[in-house]
Amino acid sequence: MRVIFDDEALDDLQRIFAWIAKDNHRAAEGLIARIFDKAELLAIPALTDMGRPGLDPGTRELIEHPYIIVYEVHEDRGEVVVLSIVHGAQDRERRET
């Protein structure tokens, strides 16, 4: 499986990095590296479904405290698509499909 980061997820990572780096550049680098490392585990076929069922239908959520990595598994394409990275304390609503 390939892990692909959607543009929205990459934007989320940039915002997270900028927010944390204001106070601690090294901590920001470390967190972003941990998020990428955790997401890359999803490339292992036996681990693609290790995240809990997501708030939105068809998604899964993987925790890298305090953030949630929201992703979809596309078996037919051999891809895991990371859709967004959200803070666990952030209010979220289920999207209508």
C-alpha positions in Angstrom: 0.0 0.0 0.0 1.1 3.6 -0.7 0.4 6.3 1.8 -0.6 9.6 0.1 -1.3 12.9 1.9 -4.2 14.9 0.5 -3.5 18.6 0.0 -5.8 19.4 2.9 -3.7 17.1 5.2 -0.5 18.8 4.1 -2.0 22.2 4.8 -3.0 20.9 8.3 0.5 19.8 8.9 1.9 23.2 7.9 -0.5 25.0 10.2 0.3 22.6 13.1 4.0 23.1 12.5 3.8 26.9 12.4 1.7 27.0 15.5 4.0 24.9 17.6 7.2 26.3 16.1 6.3 29.8 17.4 7.3 28.5 20.8 9.5 25.5 20.1 10.9 24.7 16.7 12.4 21.4 17.8 9.0 20.2 19.3 7.3 21.1 16.1 9.7 19.1 14.0 9.4 16.2 16.3 5.6 16.1 16.3 5.4 16.4 12.5 8.0 13.5 12.2 5.9 11.4 14.6 2.7 12.0 12.5 4.5 11.1 9.3 6.0 8.0 10.9 2.6 6.9 12.3 0.9 7.4 9.0 3.6 5.4 7.2 2.7 2.4 9.3 -0.5 2.3 7.3 1.5 1.2 4.2 1.8 -2.2 5.9 -1.2 -4.2 4.7 -1.8 -5.8 8.0 -2.0 -2.4 9.7 -4.1 -0.3 7.3 -7.2 -0.8 9.4 -5.5 -0.2 12.8 -7.2 3.1 13.2 -10.6 3.3 14.8 -13.7 3.8 12.6 -13.9 7.4 11.7 -16.5 10.0 12.4 -17.3 10.2 8.6 -18.4 7.1 6.8 -15.6 5.2 5.1 -12.9 6.9 7.1 -10.6 5.7 9.9 -8.8 7.6 12.6 -5.3 7.0 14.0 -4.2 8.8 17.1 -0.8 10.5 17.4 -1.5 12.4 20.6 -2.9 15.0 20.7 -3.7 14.8 17.0 -6.0 12.5 15.0 -4.9 11.3 11.5 -8.1 10.9 9.4 -7.6 8.5 6.5 -9.3 6.3 3.9 -8.2 2.9 2.7 -8.6 2.3 -1.1 -7.7 -1.4 -1.5 -8.5 -1.3 -5.2 -5.9 1.3 -5.8 -3.4 0.1 -3.2 -3.6 3.4 -1.4 -4.1 4.9 2.0 -5.1 8.6 1.6 -4.6 10.8 4.7 -7.4 13.3 4.5 -6.7 15.6 7.4 -4.9 16.0 10.7 -7.1 17.4 13.5 -6.4 18.3 17.2 -8.2 15.8 19.5 -9.8 18.7 21.4 -11.2 20.3 18.2 -15.0 20.1 17.8 -15.9 18.0 14.8 -19.1 17.2 13.1 -20.0 14.3 10.9 -20.2 15.3 7.2 -23.3 14.5 5.2 -22.6 12.1 2.3 
